[in-house]
C-alpha cells in the first residue's frame, strides 16, 4: 500500500502530493487510487484500493495554510466551527478528529448538535 508521508515536508504540499501519486503508480499492489485536493483549505485526501480489495484513506494537511487555520482545541466555539467546516468539505469524522486533536466522539457530538 501507500507509504505514509510526513505533513508539510521539505518540498511542500504540492511535492508531497506528487510524491504520493508517484509512489502509488509504481506500487504493483495498488489497483486503483483517487486523489482529491482542496487548495483553499489545504487538504488532500487519498483513497487507495489494493488488489486484494482493501481500501485505505489518508489525509494530508498543508502546514502553511491548514495548520494556521486550525483553532486551539480549548477554544470551543472556534473548534466547533472548524469541525463543521471540515465536515462540509467532506472530511471524515476520524480525519477531522485527528487534524484537530480531539476525539471522533466529540466530532460526532458537535455534528449532531448536542
Beta strands, then each sheet from edge to edge (+ up, - down):
strand 1: 30-38
strand 2: 43-50
strand 3: 55-61
sheet 1: 1+ 2- 3+
end
